[in-house]
Amino acid sequence: MAISLAQRVLRTLSAALVLAAAVGAQEASKSEKPPGTARLRIEVTAGDKNKPVDSASVYVRYVEERTLRKDKKIEMNVKTNKEGIARVPDVPKGKVLIQVIAEGWKTFGRWYEVSADEEVVKIKLEKPPRWY
């Protein structure tokens, strides 16, 4: 059974439309954030002059609550850029643990309450205790 040229063109166009719709749905889902979540911007500085800390490890931990199963513990690790800024997308609103580890500085850790859609957390690292 031979397929006519018009049927081939019709199949190709329908496949292209389905693919375009799928790509459009993906793009829309990337730009929108899920409801009940927030975006964190963590600014890490250190020392007396509040200089930005480059390549500091920032750990963000929170608990994702579930109704039918055991709660899921989530951990993310991001690094700060040259300006000392780390961005964390799609963190659920509520209690979030932020820990910062940077070479040459005292380790920092604290629980934060995230309530806004976009929040800025400013962290100042201190000098480590001196060992004798």
Backbone as XML, in Angstrom:
<?xml version="1.0"?>
<chain id="A" units="angstrom">
  <residue number="1" name="MET">
    <atom name="N" x="0.845" y="-1.168" z="0.000"/>
    <atom name="CA" x="0.000" y="0.000" z="0.000"/>
    <atom name="C" x="0.894" y="1.236" z="0.000"/>
  </residue>
  <residue number="2" name="ALA">
    <atom name="N" x="0.760" y="2.041" z="-0.981"/>
    <atom name="CA" x="1.594" y="3.220" z="-1.139"/>
    <atom name="C" x="0.945" y="4.413" z="-0.461"/>
  </residue>
  <residue number="3" name="ILE">
    <atom name="N" x="1.783" y="5.214" z="0.192"/>
    <atom name="CA" x="1.295" y="6.414" z="0.863"/>
    <atom name="C" x="1.506" y="7.577" z="-0.085"/>
  </residue>
  <residue number="4" name="SER">
    <atom name="N" x="0.466" y="8.347" z="-0.270"/>
    <atom name="CA" x="0.567" y="9.469" z="-1.196"/>
    <atom name="C" x="1.387" y="10.603" z="-0.569"/>
  </residue>
  <residue number="5" name="LEU">
    <atom name="N" x="1.815" y="11.501" z="-1.429"/>
    <atom name="CA" x="2.622" y="12.634" z="-0.998"/>
    <atom name="C" x="1.843" y="13.522" z="-0.026"/>
  </residue>
  <residue number="6" name="ALA">
    <atom name="N" x="0.572" y="13.698" z="-0.254"/>
    <atom name="CA" x="-0.254" y="14.536" z="0.632"/>
    <atom name="C" x="-0.343" y="13.921" z="2.025"/>
  </residue>
  <residue number="7" name="GLN">
    <atom name="N" x="-0.443" y="12.589" z="2.127"/>
    <atom name="CA" x="-0.503" y="11.928" z="3.432"/>
    <atom name="C" x="0.823" y="12.060" z="4.173"/>
  </residue>
  <residue number="8" name="ARG">
    <atom name="N" x="1.938" y="11.968" z="3.443"/>
    <atom name="CA" x="3.254" y="12.125" z="4.066"/>
    <atom name="C" x="3.423" y="13.528" z="4.641"/>
  </residue>
  <residue number="9" name="VAL">
    <atom name="N" x="3.016" y="14.520" z="3.852"/>
    <atom name="CA" x="3.120" y="15.912" z="4.299"/>
    <atom name="C" x="2.242" y="16.130" z="5.523"/>
  </residue>
  <residue number="10" name="LEU">
    <atom name="N" x="1.047" y="15.585" z="5.510"/>
    <atom name="CA" x="0.116" y="15.731" z="6.631"/>
    <atom name="C" x="0.698" y="15.082" z="7.898"/>
  </residue>
  <residue number="11" name="ARG">
    <atom name="N" x="1.273" y="13.901" z="7.780"/>
    <atom name="CA" x="1.878" y="13.231" z="8.937"/>
    <atom name="C" x="3.070" y="14.025" z="9.470"/>
  </residue>
  <residue number="12" name="THR">
    <atom name="N" x="3.895" y="14.545" z="8.572"/>
    <atom name="CA" x="5.059" y="15.329" z="8.998"/>
    <atom name="C" x="4.627" y="16.590" z="9.730"/>
  </residue>
  <residue number="13" name="LEU">
    <atom name="N" x="3.616" y="17.280" z="9.207"/>
    <atom name="CA" x="3.121" y="18.493" z="9.855"/>
    <atom name="C" x="2.503" y="18.198" z="11.216"/>
  </residue>
  <residue number="14" name="SER">
    <atom name="N" x="1.756" y="17.115" z="11.325"/>
    <atom name="CA" x="1.138" y="16.787" z="12.613"/>
    <atom name="C" x="2.212" y="16.409" z="13.646"/>
  </residue>
  <residue number="15" name="ALA">
    <atom name="N" x="3.260" y="15.700" z="13.219"/>
    <atom name="CA" x="4.354" y="15.362" z="14.130"/>
    <atom name="C" x="5.075" y="16.628" z="14.580"/>
  </residue>
  <residue number="16" name="ALA">
    <atom name="N" x="5.259" y="17.583" z="13.669"/>
    <atom name="CA" x="5.922" y="18.836" z="14.015"/>
    <atom name="C" x="5.084" y="19.642" z="15.003"/>
  </residue>
  <residue number="17" name="LEU">
    <atom name="N" x="3.769" y="19.637" z="14.838"/>
    <atom name="CA" x="2.893" y="20.364" z="15.760"/>
    <atom name="C" x="2.927" y="19.742" z="17.156"/>
  </residue>
  <residue number="18" name="VAL">
    <atom name="N" x="2.929" y="18.421" z="17.232"/>
    <atom name="CA" x="2.984" y="17.743" z="18.528"/>
    <atom name="C" x="4.312" y="18.061" z="19.223"/>
  </residue>
  <residue number="19" name="LEU">
    <atom name="N" x="5.396" y="18.048" z="18.479"/>
    <atom name="CA" x="6.712" y="18.349" z="19.037"/>
    <atom name="C" x="6.789" y="19.804" z="19.516"/>
  </residue>
  <residue number="20" name="ALA">
    <atom name="N" x="6.232" y="20.726" z="18.731"/>
    <atom name="CA" x="6.242" y="22.138" z="19.118"/>
    <atom name="C" x="5.419" y="22.360" z="20.379"/>
  </residue>
  <residue number="21" name="ALA">
    <atom name="N" x="4.296" y="21.672" z="20.508"/>
    <atom name="CA" x="3.468" y="21.799" z="21.714"/>
    <atom name="C" x="4.203" y="21.270" z="22.938"/>
  </residue>
  <residue number="22" name="ALA">
    <atom name="N" x="4.935" y="20.172" z="22.781"/>
    <atom name="CA" x="5.684" y="19.599" z="23.906"/>
    <atom name="C" x="6.809" y="20.541" z="24.335"/>
  </residue>
  <residue number="23" name="VAL">
    <atom name="N" x="7.513" y="21.126" z="23.375"/>
    <atom name="CA" x="8.596" y="22.059" z="23.698"/>
    <atom name="C" x="8.025" y="23.303" z="24.357"/>
  </residue>
  <residue number="24" name="GLY">
    <atom name="N" x="6.903" y="23.795" z="23.885"/>
    <atom name="CA" x="6.257" y="24.963" z="24.488"/>
    <atom name="C" x="5.827" y="24.697" z="25.916"/>
  </residue>
  <residue number="25" name="ALA">
    <atom name="N" x="5.331" y="23.502" z="26.198"/>
    <atom name="CA" x="4.929" y="23.145" z="27.557"/>
    <atom name="C" x="6.143" y="23.073" z="28.473"/>
  </residue>
  <residue number="26" name="GLN">
    <atom name="N" x="7.261" y="22.559" z="27.963"/>
    <atom name="CA" x="8.484" y="22.500" z="28.764"/>
    <atom name="C" x="8.980" y="23.905" z="29.088"/>
  </residue>
  <residue number="27" name="GLU">
    <atom name="N" x="8.974" y="24.798" z="28.108"/>
    <atom name="CA" x="9.432" y="26.163" z="28.332"/>
    <atom name="C" x="8.551" y="26.864" z="29.354"/>
  </residue>
  <residue number="28" name="ALA">
    <atom name="N" x="7.240" y="26.648" z="29.292"/>
    <atom name="CA" x="6.337" y="27.272" z="30.246"/>
    <atom name="C" x="6.579" y="26.740" z="31.648"/>
  </residue>
  <residue number="29" name="SER">
    <atom name="N" x="6.871" y="25.442" z="31.775"/>
    <atom name="CA" x="7.097" y="24.873" z="33.102"/>
    <atom name="C" x="8.421" y="25.332" z="33.688"/>
  </residue>
  <residue number="30" name="LYS">
    <atom name="N" x="9.412" y="25.650" z="32.848"/>
    <atom name="CA" x="10.701" y="26.127" z="33.353"/>
    <atom name="C" x="10.581" y="27.533" z="33.918"/>
  </residue>
  <residue number="31" name="SER">
    <atom name="N" x="9.788" y="28.383" z="33.293"/>
    <atom name="CA" x="9.702" y="29.771" z="33.727"/>
    <atom name="C" x="8.807" y="29.936" z="34.954"/>
  </residue>
  <residue number="32" name="GLU">
    <atom name="N" x="7.825" y="29.084" z="35.126"/>
    <atom name="CA" x="6.927" y="29.182" z="36.271"/>
    <atom name="C" x="7.464" y="28.338" z="37.413"/>
  </residue>
  <residue number="33" name="LYS">
    <atom name="N" x="7.363" y="28.878" z="38.628"/>
    <atom name="CA" x="7.792" y="28.079" z="39.767"/>
    <atom name="C" x="6.572" y="27.432" z="40.408"/>
  </residue>
  <residue number="34" name="PRO">
    <atom name="N" x="6.762" y="26.283" z="41.008"/>
    <atom name="CA" x="5.636" y="25.593" z="41.632"/>
    <atom name="C" x="5.029" y="26.413" z="42.768"/>
  </residue>
  <residue number="35" name="PRO">
    <atom name="N" x="3.728" y="26.262" z="43.021"/>
    <atom name="CA" x="3.104" y="27.026" z="44.106"/>
    <atom name="C" x="3.633" y="26.568" z="45.464"/>
  </residue>
  <residue number="36" name="GLY">
    <atom name="N" x="3.729" y="27.505" z="46.390"/>
    <atom name="CA" x="4.209" y="27.180" z="47.725"/>
    <atom name="C" x="5.714" y="27.088" z="47.833"/>
  </residue>
  <residue number="37" name="THR">
    <atom name="N" x="6.426" y="27.564" z="46.812"/>
    <atom name="CA" x="7.883" y="27.522" z="46.848"/>
    <atom name="C" x="8.445" y="28.944" z="46.786"/>
  </residue>
  <residue number="38" name="ALA">
    <atom name="N" x="9.727" y="29.050" z="47.090"/>
    <atom name="CA" x="10.396" y="30.338" z="47.081"/>
    <atom name="C" x="11.754" y="30.195" z="46.417"/>
  </residue>
  <residue number="39" name="ARG">
    <atom name="N" x="12.298" y="31.313" z="45.989"/>
    <atom name="CA" x="13.650" y="31.339" z="45.438"/>
    <atom name="C" x="14.535" y="32.047" z="46.453"/>
  </residue>
  <residue number="40" name="LEU">
    <atom name="N" x="15.663" y="31.428" z="46.775"/>
    <atom name="CA" x="16.587" y="32.001" z="47.740"/>
    <atom name="C" x="17.798" y="32.596" z="47.037"/>
  </residue>
  <residue number="41" name="ARG">
    <atom name="N" x="18.211" y="33.735" z="47.507"/>
    <atom name="CA" x="19.463" y="34.343" z="47.071"/>
    <atom name="C" x="20.298" y="34.509" z="48.333"/>
  </residue>
  <residue number="42" name="ILE">
    <atom name="N" x="21.397" y="33.763" z="48.406"/>
    <atom name="CA" x="22.231" y="33.755" z="49.598"/>
    <atom name="C" x="23.500" y="34.547" z="49.305"/>
  </residue>
  <residue number="43" name="GLU">
    <atom name="N" x="23.730" y="35.610" z="50.090"/>
    <atom name="CA" x="24.898" y="36.464" z="49.918"/>
    <atom name="C" x="25.859" y="36.191" z="51.076"/>
  </residue>
  <residue number="44" name="VAL">
    <atom name="N" x="27.067" y="35.718" z="50.737"/>
    <atom name="CA" x="28.047" y="35.343" z="51.749"/>
    <atom name="C" x="29.206" y="36.338" z="51.717"/>
  </residue>
  <residue number="45" name="THR">
    <atom name="N" x="29.448" y="36.978" z="52.869"/>
    <atom name="CA" x="30.574" y="37.892" z="53.029"/>
    <atom name="C" x="31.384" y="37.461" z="54.245"/>
  </residue>
  <residue number="46" name="ALA">
    <atom name="N" x="32.600" y="38.001" z="54.354"/>
    <atom name="CA" x="33.444" y="37.610" z="55.481"/>
    <atom name="C" x="34.425" y="38.717" z="55.824"/>
  </residue>
  <residue number="47" name="GLY">
    <atom name="N" x="34.911" y="38.684" z="57.063"/>
    <atom name="CA" x="35.940" y="39.606" z="57.506"/>
    <atom name="C" x="35.388" y="40.946" z="57.946"/>
  </residue>
  <residue number="48" name="ASP">
    <atom name="N" x="36.294" y="41.812" z="58.343"/>
    <atom name="CA" x="35.912" y="43.139" z="58.818"/>
    <atom name="C" x="35.409" y="44.033" z="57.688"/>
  </residue>
  <residue number="49" name="LYS">
    <atom name="N" x="35.887" y="43.776" z="56.473"/>
    <atom name="CA" x="35.519" y="44.626" z="55.330"/>
    <atom name="C" x="34.346" y="44.063" z="54.529"/>
  </residue>
  <residue number="50" name="ASN">
    <atom name="N" x="33.741" y="42.979" z="55.010"/>
    <atom name="CA" x="32.597" y="42.344" z="54.335"/>
    <atom name="C" x="32.885" y="42.028" z="52.874"/>
  </residue>
  <residue number="51" name="LYS">
    <atom name="N" x="34.027" y="41.398" z="52.628"/>
    <atom name="CA" x="34.371" y="41.007" z="51.263"/>
    <atom name="C" x="33.579" y="39.764" z="50.874"/>
  </residue>
  <residue number="52" name="PRO">
    <atom name="N" x="33.121" y="39.670" z="49.613"/>
    <atom name="CA" x="32.396" y="38.477" z="49.171"/>
    <atom name="C" x="33.302" y="37.248" z="49.176"/>
  </residue>
  <residue number="53" name="VAL">
    <atom name="N" x="32.728" y="36.105" z="49.523"/>
    <atom name="CA" x="33.484" y="34.854" z="49.587"/>
    <atom name="C" x="33.212" y="34.057" z="48.317"/>
  </residue>
  <residue number="54" name="ASP">
    <atom name="N" x="34.272" y="33.799" z="47.555"/>
    <atom name="CA" x="34.172" y="33.063" z="46.302"/>
    <atom name="C" x="34.283" y="31.560" z="46.564"/>
  </residue>
  <residue number="55" name="SER">
    <atom name="N" x="33.506" y="30.761" z="45.888"/>
    <atom name="CA" x="33.539" y="29.295" z="45.925"/>
    <atom name="C" x="33.285" y="28.707" z="47.300"/>
  </residue>
  <residue number="56" name="ALA">
    <atom name="N" x="32.439" y="29.329" z="48.077"/>
    <atom name="CA" x="32.026" y="28.755" z="49.353"/>
    <atom name="C" x="30.932" y="27.725" z="49.087"/>
  </residue>
  <residue number="57" name="SER">
    <atom name="N" x="30.972" y="26.613" z="49.802"/>
    <atom name="CA" x="29.933" y="25.591" z="49.658"/>
    <atom name="C" x="28.735" y="25.979" z="50.519"/>
  </residue>
  <residue number="58" name="VAL">
    <atom name="N" x="27.573" y="26.042" z="49.898"/>
    <atom name="CA" x="26.338" y="26.392" z="50.593"/>
    <atom name="C" x="25.417" y="25.179" z="50.529"/>
  </residue>
  <residue number="59" name="TYR">
    <atom name="N" x="25.096" y="24.632" z="51.701"/>
    <atom name="CA" x="24.196" y="23.483" z="51.790"/>
    <atom name="C" x="22.836" y="23.972" z="52.253"/>
  </residue>
  <residue number="60" name="VAL">
    <atom name="N" x="21.805" y="23.578" z="51.531"/>
    <atom name="CA" x="20.436" y="23.939" z="51.880"/>
    <atom name="C" x="19.683" y="22.640" z="52.133"/>
  </residue>
  <residue number="61" name="ARG">
    <atom name="N" x="19.126" y="22.508" z="53.335"/>
    <atom name="CA" x="18.399" y="21.290" z="53.708"/>
    <atom name="C" x="16.995" y="21.656" z="54.164"/>
  </residue>
  <residue number="62" name="TYR">
    <atom name="N" x="16.025" y="20.833" z="53.761"/>
    <atom name="CA" x="14.645" y="21.010" z="54.195"/>
    <atom name="C" x="13.920" y="19.677" z="54.108"/>
  </residue>
  <residue number="63" name="VAL">
    <atom name="N" x="12.736" y="19.625" z="54.680"/>
    <atom name="CA" x="11.933" y="18.407" z="54.688"/>
    <atom name="C" x="10.715" y="18.636" z="53.807"/>
  </residue>
  <residue number="64" name="GLU">
    <atom name="N" x="10.516" y="17.740" z="52.849"/>
    <atom name="CA" x="9.345" y="17.789" z="51.981"/>
    <atom name="C" x="8.275" y="16.893" z="52.610"/>
  </residue>
  <residue number="65" name="GLU">
    <atom name="N" x="7.208" y="17.509" z="53.083"/>
    <atom name="CA" x="6.170" y="16.760" z="53.783"/>
    <atom name="C" x="5.282" y="16.020" z="52.793"/>
  </residue>
  <residue number="66" name="ARG">
    <atom name="N" x="4.954" y="14.774" z="53.153"/>
    <atom name="CA" x="4.070" y="13.949" z="52.339"/>
    <atom name="C" x="2.893" y="13.497" z="53.194"/>
  </residue>
  <residue number="67" name="THR">
    <atom name="N" x="1.763" y="13.235" z="52.550"/>
    <atom name="CA" x="0.588" y="12.818" z="53.303"/>
    <atom name="C" x="0.514" y="11.312" z="53.486"/>
  </residue>
  <residue number="68" name="LEU">
    <atom name="N" x="0.884" y="10.546" z="52.479"/>
    <atom name="CA" x="0.736" y="9.094" z="52.565"/>
    <atom name="C" x="2.014" y="8.367" z="52.952"/>
  </residue>
  <residue number="69" name="ARG">
    <atom name="N" x="3.146" y="8.930" z="52.642"/>
    <atom name="CA" x="4.410" y="8.260" z="52.929"/>
    <atom name="C" x="5.240" y="9.082" z="53.906"/>
  </residue>
  <residue number="70" name="LYS">
    <atom name="N" x="6.390" y="8.513" z="54.272"/>
    <atom name="CA" x="7.309" y="9.180" z="55.176"/>
    <atom name="C" x="7.838" y="10.467" z="54.535"/>
  </residue>
  <residue number="71" name="ASP">
    <atom name="N" x="8.041" y="11.506" z="55.350"/>
    <atom name="CA" x="8.561" y="12.774" z="54.846"/>
    <atom name="C" x="9.926" y="12.569" z="54.191"/>
  </residue>
  <residue number="72" name="LYS">
    <atom name="N" x="10.172" y="13.333" z="53.124"/>
    <atom name="CA" x="11.404" y="13.203" z="52.355"/>
    <atom name="C" x="12.358" y="14.335" z="52.718"/>
  </residue>
  <residue number="73" name="LYS">
    <atom name="N" x="13.604" y="13.984" z="53.075"/>
    <atom name="CA" x="14.614" y="14.979" z="53.412"/>
    <atom name="C" x="15.401" y="15.324" z="52.147"/>
  </residue>
  <residue number="74" name="ILE">
    <atom name="N" x="15.440" y="16.605" z="51.817"/>
    <atom name="CA" x="16.092" y="17.081" z="50.604"/>
    <atom name="C" x="17.322" y="17.890" z="50.999"/>
  </residue>
  <residue number="75" name="GLU">
    <atom name="N" x="18.416" y="17.710" z="50.245"/>
    <atom name="CA" x="19.641" y="18.477" z="50.469"/>
    <atom name="C" x="20.177" y="18.940" z="49.124"/>
  </residue>
  <residue number="76" name="MET">
    <atom name="N" x="20.532" y="20.219" z="49.059"/>
    <atom name="CA" x="21.131" y="20.780" z="47.856"/>
    <atom name="C" x="22.476" y="21.397" z="48.213"/>
  </residue>
  <residue number="77" name="ASN">
    <atom name="N" x="23.418" y="21.315" z="47.292"/>
    <atom name="CA" x="24.730" y="21.908" z="47.483"/>
    <atom name="C" x="24.990" y="22.843" z="46.308"/>
  </residue>
  <residue number="78" name="VAL">
    <atom name="N" x="25.208" y="24.114" z="46.607"/>
    <atom name="CA" x="25.534" y="25.098" z="45.574"/>
    <atom name="C" x="26.793" y="25.842" z="45.995"/>
  </residue>
  <residue number="79" name="LYS">
    <atom name="N" x="27.438" y="26.484" z="45.053"/>
    <atom name="CA" x="28.656" y="27.259" z="45.317"/>
    <atom name="C" x="28.372" y="28.738" z="45.079"/>
  </residue>
  <residue number="80" name="THR">
    <atom name="N" x="29.111" y="29.578" z="45.784"/>
    <atom name="CA" x="28.970" y="31.015" z="45.566"/>
    <atom name="C" x="29.818" y="31.432" z="44.371"/>
  </residue>
  <residue number="81" name="ASN">
    <atom name="N" x="29.391" y="32.488" z="43.698"/>
    <atom name="CA" x="30.157" y="33.018" z="42.568"/>
    <atom name="C" x="31.163" y="34.061" z="43.074"/>
  </residue>
  <residue number="82" name="LYS">
    <atom name="N" x="31.789" y="34.797" z="42.185"/>
    <atom name="CA" x="32.816" y="35.767" z="42.575"/>
    <atom name="C" x="32.256" y="36.892" z="43.435"/>
  </residue>
  <residue number="83" name="GLU">
    <atom name="N" x="30.964" y="37.177" z="43.274"/>
    <atom name="CA" x="30.319" y="38.218" z="44.084"/>
    <atom name="C" x="29.840" y="37.677" z="45.421"/>
  </residue>
  <residue number="84" name="GLY">
    <atom name="N" x="30.059" y="36.381" z="45.692"/>
    <atom name="CA" x="29.638" y="35.773" z="46.946"/>
    <atom name="C" x="28.158" y="35.438" z="46.994"/>
  </residue>
  <residue number="85" name="ILE">
    <atom name="N" x="27.543" y="35.255" z="45.832"/>
    <atom name="CA" x="26.105" y="35.004" z="45.757"/>
    <atom name="C" x="25.844" y="33.581" z="45.278"/>
  </residue>
  <residue number="86" name="ALA">
    <atom name="N" x="24.935" y="32.897" z="45.978"/>
    <atom name="CA" x="24.475" y="31.572" z="45.567"/>
    <atom name="C" x="22.964" y="31.644" z="45.407"/>
  </residue>
  <residue number="87" name="ARG">
    <atom name="N" x="22.462" y="31.098" z="44.312"/>
    <atom name="CA" x="21.014" y="31.102" z="44.057"/>
    <atom name="C" x="20.465" y="29.687" z="44.192"/>
  </residue>
  <residue number="88" name="VAL">
    <atom name="N" x="19.356" y="29.563" z="44.926"/>
    <atom name="CA" x="18.714" y="28.268" z="45.148"/>
    <atom name="C" x="17.263" y="28.391" z="44.679"/>
  </residue>
  <residue number="89" name="PRO">
    <atom name="N" x="16.881" y="27.684" z="43.602"/>
    <atom name="CA" x="15.507" y="27.770" z="43.114"/>
    <atom name="C" x="14.589" y="26.755" z="43.791"/>
  </residue>
  <residue number="90" name="ASP">
    <atom name="N" x="13.331" y="27.081" z="43.869"/>
    <atom name="CA" x="12.254" y="26.171" z="44.272"/>
    <atom name="C" x="12.484" y="25.483" z="45.615"/>
  </residue>
  <residue number="91" name="VAL">
    <atom name="N" x="12.610" y="26.283" z="46.652"/>
    <atom name="CA" x="12.677" y="25.775" z="48.020"/>
    <atom name="C" x="11.289" y="25.961" z="48.621"/>
  </residue>
  <residue number="92" name="PRO">
    <atom name="N" x="10.717" y="24.937" z="49.267"/>
    <atom name="CA" x="9.386" y="25.109" z="49.839"/>
    <atom name="C" x="9.400" y="26.113" z="50.988"/>
  </residue>
  <residue number="93" name="LYS">
    <atom name="N" x="8.306" y="26.836" z="51.123"/>
    <atom name="CA" x="8.206" y="27.803" z="52.213"/>
    <atom name="C" x="8.144" y="27.051" z="53.532"/>
  </residue>
  <residue number="94" name="GLY">
    <atom name="N" x="8.795" y="27.608" z="54.538"/>
    <atom name="CA" x="8.857" y="26.963" z="55.844"/>
    <atom name="C" x="10.283" y="26.995" z="56.368"/>
  </residue>
  <residue number="95" name="LYS">
    <atom name="N" x="10.604" y="26.025" z="57.241"/>
    <atom name="CA" x="11.931" y="25.980" z="57.851"/>
    <atom name="C" x="12.957" y="25.398" z="56.884"/>
  </residue>
  <residue number="96" name="VAL">
    <atom name="N" x="14.093" y="26.108" z="56.756"/>
    <atom name="CA" x="15.179" y="25.703" z="55.866"/>
    <atom name="C" x="16.490" y="25.863" z="56.626"/>
  </residue>
  <residue number="97" name="LEU">
    <atom name="N" x="17.343" y="24.834" z="56.569"/>
    <atom name="CA" x="18.662" y="24.908" z="57.189"/>
    <atom name="C" x="19.669" y="25.325" z="56.132"/>
  </residue>
  <residue number="98" name="ILE">
    <atom name="N" x="20.432" y="26.391" z="56.426"/>
    <atom name="CA" x="21.476" y="26.862" z="55.517"/>
    <atom name="C" x="22.812" y="26.735" z="56.235"/>
  </residue>
  <residue number="99" name="GLN">
    <atom name="N" x="23.745" y="26.014" z="55.605"/>
    <atom name="CA" x="25.086" y="25.850" z="56.145"/>
    <atom name="C" x="26.083" y="26.351" z="55.101"/>
  </residue>
  <residue number="100" name="VAL">
    <atom name="N" x="27.116" y="27.059" z="55.566"/>
    <atom name="CA" x="28.129" y="27.598" z="54.663"/>
    <atom name="C" x="29.500" y="27.140" z="55.157"/>
  </residue>
  <residue number="101" name="ILE">
    <atom name="N" x="30.275" y="26.568" z="54.232"/>
    <atom name="CA" x="31.630" y="26.128" z="54.534"/>
    <atom name="C" x="32.564" y="26.787" z="53.527"/>
  </residue>
  <residue number="102" name="ALA">
    <atom name="N" x="33.544" y="27.528" z="54.048"/>
    <atom name="CA" x="34.526" y="28.196" z="53.189"/>
    <atom name="C" x="35.903" y="28.026" z="53.814"/>
  </residue>
  <residue number="103" name="GLU">
    <atom name="N" x="36.884" y="27.819" z="52.963"/>
    <atom name="CA" x="38.242" y="27.613" z="53.445"/>
    <atom name="C" x="38.766" y="28.881" z="54.107"/>
  </residue>
  <residue number="104" name="GLY">
    <atom name="N" x="39.289" y="28.730" z="55.328"/>
    <atom name="CA" x="39.846" y="29.856" z="56.060"/>
    <atom name="C" x="38.845" y="30.609" z="56.906"/>
  </residue>
  <residue number="105" name="TRP">
    <atom name="N" x="37.582" y="30.158" z="56.952"/>
    <atom name="CA" x="36.544" y="30.839" z="57.722"/>
    <atom name="C" x="35.800" y="29.844" z="58.590"/>
  </residue>
  <residue number="106" name="LYS">
    <atom name="N" x="35.213" y="30.328" z="59.667"/>
    <atom name="CA" x="34.444" y="29.487" z="60.581"/>
    <atom name="C" x="33.171" y="29.012" z="59.884"/>
  </residue>
  <residue number="107" name="THR">
    <atom name="N" x="32.840" y="27.733" z="60.068"/>
    <atom name="CA" x="31.644" y="27.155" z="59.456"/>
    <atom name="C" x="30.396" y="27.797" z="60.057"/>
  </residue>
  <residue number="108" name="PHE">
    <atom name="N" x="29.406" y="28.056" z="59.198"/>
    <atom name="CA" x="28.172" y="28.719" z="59.606"/>
    <atom name="C" x="27.001" y="27.790" z="59.368"/>
  </residue>
  <residue number="109" name="GLY">
    <atom name="N" x="26.031" y="27.772" z="60.266"/>
    <atom name="CA" x="24.809" y="26.998" z="60.080"/>
    <atom name="C" x="23.681" y="27.575" z="60.902"/>
  </residue>
  <residue number="110" name="ARG">
    <atom name="N" x="22.505" y="27.709" z="60.286"/>
    <atom name="CA" x="21.360" y="28.281" z="60.990"/>
    <atom name="C" x="20.062" y="27.932" z="60.263"/>
  </residue>
  <residue number="111" name="TRP">
    <atom name="N" x="18.985" y="27.779" z="61.045"/>
    <atom name="CA" x="17.657" y="27.545" z="60.472"/>
    <atom name="C" x="17.026" y="28.895" z="60.136"/>
  </residue>
  <residue number="112" name="TYR">
    <atom name="N" x="16.385" y="28.969" z="58.973"/>
    <atom name="CA" x="15.686" y="30.173" z="58.540"/>
    <atom name="C" x="14.237" y="29.827" z="58.238"/>
  </residue>
  <residue number="113" name="GLU">
    <atom name="N" x="13.356" y="30.789" z="58.440"/>
    <atom name="CA" x="11.948" y="30.640" z="58.100"/>
    <atom name="C" x="11.715" y="31.380" z="56.785"/>
  </residue>
  <residue number="114" name="VAL">
    <atom name="N" x="11.397" y="30.652" z="55.724"/>
    <atom name="CA" x="11.177" y="31.233" z="54.405"/>
    <atom name="C" x="9.680" y="31.456" z="54.230"/>
  </residue>
  <residue number="115" name="SER">
    <atom name="N" x="9.296" y="32.717" z="53.981"/>
    <atom name="CA" x="7.869" y="33.023" z="53.849"/>
    <atom name="C" x="7.534" y="33.779" z="52.561"/>
  </residue>
  <residue number="116" name="ALA">
    <atom name="N" x="8.499" y="34.512" z="52.001"/>
    <atom name="CA" x="8.240" y="35.288" z="50.777"/>
    <atom name="C" x="8.546" y="34.452" z="49.539"/>
  </residue>
  <residue number="117" name="ASP">
    <atom name="N" x="8.081" y="34.913" z="48.371"/>
    <atom name="CA" x="8.332" y="34.206" z="47.111"/>
    <atom name="C" x="9.807" y="34.275" z="46.713"/>
  </residue>
  <residue number="118" name="GLU">
    <atom name="N" x="10.431" y="35.406" z="46.965"/>
    <atom name="CA" x="11.865" y="35.570" z="46.707"/>
    <atom name="C" x="12.483" y="36.196" z="47.942"/>
  </residue>
  <residue number="119" name="GLU">
    <atom name="N" x="13.491" y="35.529" z="48.480"/>
    <atom name="CA" x="14.091" y="35.997" z="49.714"/>
    <atom name="C" x="15.600" y="36.100" z="49.593"/>
  </residue>
  <residue number="120" name="VAL">
    <atom name="N" x="16.169" y="37.127" z="50.230"/>
    <atom name="CA" x="17.617" y="37.327" z="50.247"/>
    <atom name="C" x="18.103" y="37.047" z="51.666"/>
  </residue>
  <residue number="121" name="VAL">
    <atom name="N" x="19.073" y="36.137" z="51.787"/>
    <atom name="CA" x="19.655" y="35.795" z="53.081"/>
    <atom name="C" x="21.101" y="36.268" z="53.067"/>
  </residue>
  <residue number="122" name="LYS">
    <atom name="N" x="21.442" y="37.145" z="54.006"/>
    <atom name="CA" x="22.801" y="37.670" z="54.088"/>
    <atom name="C" x="23.522" y="36.963" z="55.228"/>
  </residue>
  <residue number="123" name="ILE">
    <atom name="N" x="24.687" y="36.377" z="54.908"/>
    <atom name="CA" x="25.457" y="35.612" z="55.885"/>
    <atom name="C" x="26.855" y="36.221" z="55.965"/>
  </residue>
  <residue number="124" name="LYS">
    <atom name="N" x="27.293" y="36.486" z="57.194"/>
    <atom name="CA" x="28.639" y="37.020" z="57.411"/>
    <atom name="C" x="29.442" y="35.969" z="58.158"/>
  </residue>
  <residue number="125" name="LEU">
    <atom name="N" x="30.537" y="35.524" z="57.539"/>
    <atom name="CA" x="31.395" y="34.525" z="58.159"/>
    <atom name="C" x="32.420" y="35.208" z="59.073"/>
  </residue>
  <residue number="126" name="GLU">
    <atom name="N" x="32.802" y="34.481" z="60.126"/>
    <atom name="CA" x="33.758" y="35.013" z="61.090"/>
    <atom name="C" x="35.075" y="34.267" z="60.970"/>
  </residue>
  <residue number="127" name="LYS">
    <atom name="N" x="36.111" y="34.857" z="61.571"/>
    <atom name="CA" x="37.419" y="34.197" z="61.598"/>
    <atom name="C" x="37.325" y="32.969" z="62.497"/>
  </residue>
  <residue number="128" name="PRO">
    <atom name="N" x="38.061" y="31.914" z="62.164"/>
    <atom name="CA" x="38.033" y="30.720" z="63.021"/>
    <atom name="C" x="38.760" y="30.980" z="64.334"/>
  </residue>
  <residue number="129" name="PRO">
    <atom name="N" x="38.434" y="30.202" z="65.377"/>
    <atom name="CA" x="39.161" y="30.380" z="66.648"/>
    <atom name="C" x="40.628" y="30.029" z="66.459"/>
  </residue>
  <residue number="130" name="ARG">
    <atom name="N" x="41.473" y="30.691" z="67.217"/>
    <atom name="CA" x="42.913" y="30.488" z="67.080"/>
    <atom name="C" x="43.361" y="29.315" z="67.956"/>
  </residue>
  <residue number="131" name="TRP">
    <atom name="N" x="44.118" y="28.406" z="67.362"/>
    <atom name="CA" x="44.648" y="27.258" z="68.104"/>
    <atom name="C" x="46.063" y="27.563" z="68.551"/>
  </residue>
  <residue number="132" name="TYR">
    <atom name="N" x="46.372" y="27.186" z="69.769"/>
    <atom name="CA" x="47.711" y="27.455" z="70.312"/>
    <atom name="C" x="48.522" y="26.206" z="70.376"/>
  </residue>
</chain>
